[in-house]
Amino acid sequence: MKKIPVRTYARHHKLSLFQVIKKINTGELRGEVTEENGRKVQYVLVEEELPPRSEEKPREETPAPRPAEAGEEALLLELKQLRIEVARLRQLVEKCCGKS
């Protein structure tokens, strides 16, 4: 049985750290907590070894950006309006109080 740090296991299996810890707590994975240099370190206990990074399949082409949805367009418009308002307020403060 091999001890692998939780972060390394998550990275190799493309999972979030939270998902790996949740699997340990529910019993899907075997885990162990040890104290090293005054810090608690959590490990995943696995029977097989992880493949080296070079043997992994190359990542497929990233998908093309999708068109903005209606909700995203509204958020972008609101963001633009907020930036304009912040710039206007910044000018007002500079007029009133001078540059700080």
Buried (B, 14 or more C-beta within 10 A) or exposed (E): EEEBEBEEBBBBEEBEEEEBBEBBEEEEBEBEEEEEEEEEBBBBBBEEEBEEEEEEEEEEEEEEEEEEEEEEEEEEEEEEEEEEEEEEEEEEEEEEEEEE
